[in-house]
Amino acid sequence: MTQPHNWEALCTEEQKKYACEFINTVRGRYIIGQALALAVARLEEVPLPHREISNIEDMGRLAILFFPYYELHRSGVLSARQKSVT
């Protein structure tokens, strides 16, 4: 699903409709999973006591339960690389 060429001309409701359709595609879920994984990794670098642990945990749960494609792909790629090294 590609973004409409006239994206800027669409009203907010049409943009939201497109986004809702996109979020239910494999690519949409992959991208959100990637964003969550990268956000978690970055937030884990924040030193205590400023690290927002509950946000990190919630993002991780969302990624695992609703947007697992990025992590599944990443772990599969890592497994394939590990097998080729041995």
C-alpha positions, 0 to 999 in steps of 0.5 A, spaced: 500 500 500 503 506 497 501 513 500 496 516 495 500 521 490 495 527 492 496 526 500 497 533 502 490 535 498 486 529 502 482 532 508 484 530 515 479 524 515 481 521 508 488 521 511 486 518 517 482 513 513 488 511 509 492 510 516 487 506 519 488 501 513 495 502 512 496 500 520 493 493 518 497 491 513 504 487 514 508 493 512 504 498 517 505 493 523 512 492 521 514 499 521 510 500 527 514 494 530 521 497 528 519 504 531 517 501 538 524 497 538 528 503 536 525 507 541 525 502 546 533 501 545 534 508 545 530 509 552 534 504 555 540 508 554 537 513 558 541 513 565 537 512 572 533 515 575 531 519 568 529 512 565 522 511 564 521 504 565 514 503 565 514 506 558 519 502 556 515 496 558 509 498 555 512 499 548 515 492 549 509 489 550 505 493 544 511 490 540 510 483 542 503 483 542 501 487 536 507 489 532 511 483 532 514 483 525 520 487 526 523 483 531 521 476 528 524 479 522 530 481 526 531 475 530 530 471 524 536 475 520 540 474 526 539 466 527 541 466 519 547 470 520 549 466 526 548 459 522 552 462 516 558 463 521 558 457 524 
